[in-house]
Amino acid sequence: MSRSDFWFGIGFMILGVIVFLLTTNMMTMPIGLSPADYPRVIAVGLIILGAIQAIQGWRKGSPSLKELYPSGAIWRMLGLVVITYVYIQLLDILGFSIASPLFLLVVMYYFGVRRPVTMIAIAVLLTLIIYLIFRVAFHVPLPRFNLF
C-alpha cells in the first residue's frame, strides 16, 4: 500500500456517502426491497472498503503509482468513465435489455477482448442474469425500451 492508497480510500468513502445520499429521494416499497436498497448496500460497501484501504495506506508506505500502474492506465480509466456515461444516457432510450449487452460488448472490446463468440455470450448471459435477479427475483423495475 502507499500514501496514494490513503487518498483513494478517502475518495471511495466520499463516493459511498454521495451515492447513499442520492438514494434518499428514490422510491420506497412498502414490502420487499426498494430500488434504493441495492445502491445503498454498494454505498456502505464503498465506505467500509474505502476506510480499510485508507487505514492500510496510512500505515504502510510502498511504491509510487507510476510503479504500480502501466503507462496509459489513467486514459483507459477515463475512457471507461465516458463509455459508462454514454451507457447511462442510453438506458432511458434503449432500455436495460438492449443497452446493457451493447455496453458490455463495447467495454470488452475497449479492453482488448477480440473473440466475438465469447463477447456475445458473456454480454447476453450477464444481462440475462442481472435481469432475472433484479426484475424477477427482487421485482426492481428496470429501464424499458419504448418505441413511442
Secondary structure, DSSP 8 states (H G I E B T S, - for coil): --HHHHHHHHHHHHHHHHHHHHGGGS---SSS--TTHHHHHHHHHHHHHHHHHHHHHHH-----HHHHS-TTHHHHHHHHHHHHHHHHHHHHHH-HHHHHHHHHHHHHHHTT---HHHHHHHHHHHHHHHHIIIIIIS----------
